[in-house]
Amino acid sequence: MMTAAADTSPHIPVLIRPLIAAVSPVSGVWLDGTFGNGGYTRELLTAGADKVIGVDRDPLAFEMASDWIGDYGDRIETVAGVFSKLDDYAQDLDGVVLDLGVSSMQLDLAERGFSFMRDGPLDMRMSQDGPSAADLCNDGDEAELADIIYLYGEERASRRIAKAIVAARPLTTTLQLAKIVEGCLPRAKPGQSHPATRTFQALRIAVNNEYGELAEGLMAAERALKPGGQLAVVTFHSVEDRMVKRFLQARSGNTANANRYAPEVAQVTPAWRIEKRKAIGPDEQELAENPRSRSAKLRVAIRTDAPAEPIDPAALGMPMKKQKKGGR
């Protein structure tokens, strides 16, 4: 079992102050679908939650919490699982919080293979099982890799990068991949992100099925929350935020027709009430304290008593890979 070894400094939960303010007064039972370092869970308990169910697919999350979690007694329950199945773990919840993307504990450990700044095995698996990023790079065909890098990383040089990856096989380490990507792109100017940022993001999303998890997780939250229960989602890039925004718009009955000649959009009984339609971002204080919050957005919605209904992930703007001819 992997042990927590890297960064022991405290990690600040992103947008935690506006999140607590938006869902206050906090009470009852909440589910933290991305437990991570436990920051949101502890803040919810401090704010008044009676209990928090912490869910994470990464076994390291609960290992790292072992030295403090006992202080809360039965106010914290942990579940090793994915938030796409959160309604299997609990029902009639007062709140659900999701902090999307890779956690600081995963980035800080070189052996997890998430960071292009630290040399380690090309892994990126949050659950520590299943195919890794190395498997994807070494076994996927060039067109599939280009598709992933373009759709999930929004990288315009995806074909060039995919071709270089295939030519350099086998790939085994993070810095090996980062060097290949750097060779395909212009040198970053001061203030710009590292050239490998988008490619690493794309591979991580593909390895962990992050967009599929998000679409299913939003529907699971709709099934699990009681009337008046609150959903708070923190996203870190435009695709995630678009998916959350479109889900809440569609399920709150606020989807407008694109034009007056388009077919009528079927009206739905609102399953959500949205009191603040614009996403909440970091203030100057948070940007100074927590640079990771720069691209973060928070959206909050309140569950009504309308029945939960499924929604097509494609309607959320979820990037969809092309199907191979003759099968998957």
N, C-alpha and C positions, 0 to 999 in steps of 0.2 A: 504493500500500500504506500502510495506517495505521501510524504509528510510535508507540512507547510514549512518552507524554509526561507523564502525570499524576503519580501518587504514586511517588516513588523510595524511600520508606522500606521497610524489610524487612517482609514479611508473614509472620505466624506461622501455620504450618499448624494447623488446628483439630484438637484431640485427638491431636496427634502423639505426645506422651509415652505416654499409655495405649495408643495403637495399636502403637507399637514394642514396648512391654512385653508386649502381648497376643500378638504374633506372633513374639517372640524364641524361639530364636535365628534371626536372619534370614540366609538364604543362598540361593544359586542365582539363578534368573531370575524377576524380578517384572514385572508390567505395571501401570503407573499409568494408569488409564483416563480420568482427569481431570487432565492434566498441569498446566494453569494456570500458576502462577508457578514450578512445579518444586519446591515445598517438600517434598512427600511423596517425590518421586524422590530428592532429595539426602539426606533423612534415611534412606531405605532403603539407599542406597549407604553412608552413614556407618555404619549399623548392621550391615553385612556382606553385603548383596546383591552378587552378582558383576556383575549387569547389570540395568538397568531399561529396559523399553520404554515410552516416554511417548507416550500417545495423546491427541489433542485435536482437536476439530473447528474450533476457533478459530485461524486462521492467525497471529493476533497473539501467541499463546502462545509459539510457537517463535521468532518475531522478537524478543520480549523476552528470550528465553533465550540469544540469540546471543553475548552478551558473557561468558558463563560456562560454557556447555555444553561447549565444547571442552576445558576443564580435565579432563573425565572420560574423554576419548578414546572408545574403543568400548564403554565401560561404560554409555553411554546411547544408545539407538536411538529416534528419533522417528518417529511415524506420524501423518499428517494423516487423521483418520477419527473414527468414533463408537465408543463402547465397546460398543454393542449388537452390533458385529461383531468384537469382540476376539479371538474364536477363529479368525477369518480371518487375523489378524496373527501369532498365536503359538499353540503347543500345548505340552503337558507343562510348564506353568508351575508354579513353586514358590509363587507368590502373586499375588493381584490386589487392588489397592486402588482404591476409588471414593470421591471426595469430591464429593457431589452439590450441585446448586444453582449459583447464579451466583458467579463468582470475584471477588475484590477488584479485579483488574485491569480487569474489565468494568465494575464499578460506578464505579471511579475515573475512567473516561473518559466525559465528558459526551456525546461524539459517538456512543457506542455505544447510548445511549437506554435504559439499564436503570434509571437512578436517577430518582426523583421529587424529589430534592434538587438536581439539576443540570439546567439547561436544555440540551436537545439534541434531535436528531431522534428521533421516536418509532419506534425500530428494534427493539432487543432480540434480534436474530439472533446466536446464538453462532457460527454458521458464516459469517456475513456474506453469505449468499445465500438465495434463496427469499423467500416473503412475509414482510413485517415486521409489527410490532404496529400500525403505521399502516394497513397494508392490511387487517388484521383489523378494526380499529375503523371504517374507512371503507367497507368492502365487505360485512362480515358483517351479517346481519339482526338485529333487536333481540332476538329469542328466542334466537338462537345466542350472542350476546354475553352475555346474562343467564345462560345455561347454563354458559358457560365461567367467568364470574366467580364463580358459585355453587359449581360443582364443583371448580375448581382453586384458588380463593382462599378458599373457605368463607366467602364474604361474604354475609350475610343480606340486605343491601340491593341485591342484584345486579340486580333488575328496575328499580329506580329509577335505578341507575347506567347500565345499558344504555340506558334511555330518554333520559337526559341526553346520553350519548355520541352517539346517533343524531341528536338535536336540534341538536348543536353541530358536526356535520360541515361541512367536512373538518377532521380533527385532524392536526397535523403535528409537534408538539413534546411533550416529556415534561411540562413545566410546564403546558401547556395541558390535558393530560389530568388531571394532579394537581389542578388548580384545579376542574375539573368534578366530580371525585370528592369533593373537600372540600365542595363546595356541596350534596352529597347526604347528608352525614353530620354528626353533631354534632361540635363542636370537640373535639379530643383533650385529655384531662386530662393533667396532669403524670405522666410515667412510662409513658403509653400510646403505642403505635406510631402512626405517621402514618396518617391516614385512608385514604390511597391505597395503603398497603402491600399489602393483600390483592388489590386490583385489578391492581396492577403484577405481583404474583407470578403471578396467574392468566394474564394475557396472555403473560408470559414462558414459562410452562410450555406454553401452547398453541402459541406460535410455534415452540418448540424441541422439541415432542413429548417432553417430559421424562419423563412417566410411562411412555409406550410404550418409550422408550429404556431406562428402568430395568428394566422387566419383561424385555425382550429381553437386556439386559446381564447380568442375574442368570443367565439360562439359558445365555448365552454363556460366562460364567465357569465354570459347571458343566461345560461341554464342554471348556474349555481347561486346567483345572487337573489336575495329576497327583494320584494318591492321596497324601494327606498335605499337599497344597497348601492354602494358606490364603486365604480371602476376608475382606477388611476393608472395611466400608462405613460412611461417615459421612453421616448425614442431618441435615436442618435443620428439618423440620416433620413433623407427625403422619402425613400420608398416605404420605410416603416411608418413614418408619420402619415403618408398618403393612405396606406392601408387602414390605419386606425381611424383617420378622419372619414374615409368613405364608408367604413363599417358603421360608425356612429350616425353619419348622415342618413344612410339607407335605412337603418333600423330605428331611427327616430322620426322617420317620415319626412325628412327634409331634403330628399333628392329631387331636384328640379329637372324638368325637361331641358335638353340642350337648346331646342328652339321650338317655336310654336307649330312647326310642320312635322316634328318627330312624333312617333306613337306616344300615347299617354302612358306615363309611368304609373304602374299599379300602386295604389295607396295602401300603406300598411298601418296597422294599429301600432302606435309608437311603443317600442320596448325600452326606449331610453329617453331621458330628459337631459338636455344639454344647456346648462346655465351660462357657460362662457364658451362661445363658439371659436374664439381665437385661441390657438395654442399658447401656453405659458412658457416663456424662455427664461434664461438666467439673468439676474440683475448684475450690476457692476461689482457688488460685494462677492457674489458667487464666482464670477469670472476671475476675480483676483485670488480667491481661496482655492478654486477648483477648476483648473484649465480644461479638464475633461468635459465640463458642462457646456463648452462653447457651442456645440451643435445640438444640444439637448432640447427637446420639447415635451411638455406635459399636457395631456388631455384628460379631462375628468368628465364622467357622465353618471347619471343616477338612474337606476333600474325602475321601471314602472311595473304594473301587474299584468302587462300583456304577455301572452304565451311566447316562449322562445321559439325561434325559427332558424333553419339553416340559411346560409347565404353562399352563393358561388364565389370562391376565392378570386376568380377572374374579374368579378365586378368590383373588387377592392383595388384593382391596379396591381395585383401580385404578378411579378415577372414570371412568365411561363416558358420553360425550355421547350424547344421543338421536339416532337416525338420522332424517334428513328423510324425509318421505313421498315415495315414488317414486324413491328413490335415496339418494346420500350426503348 
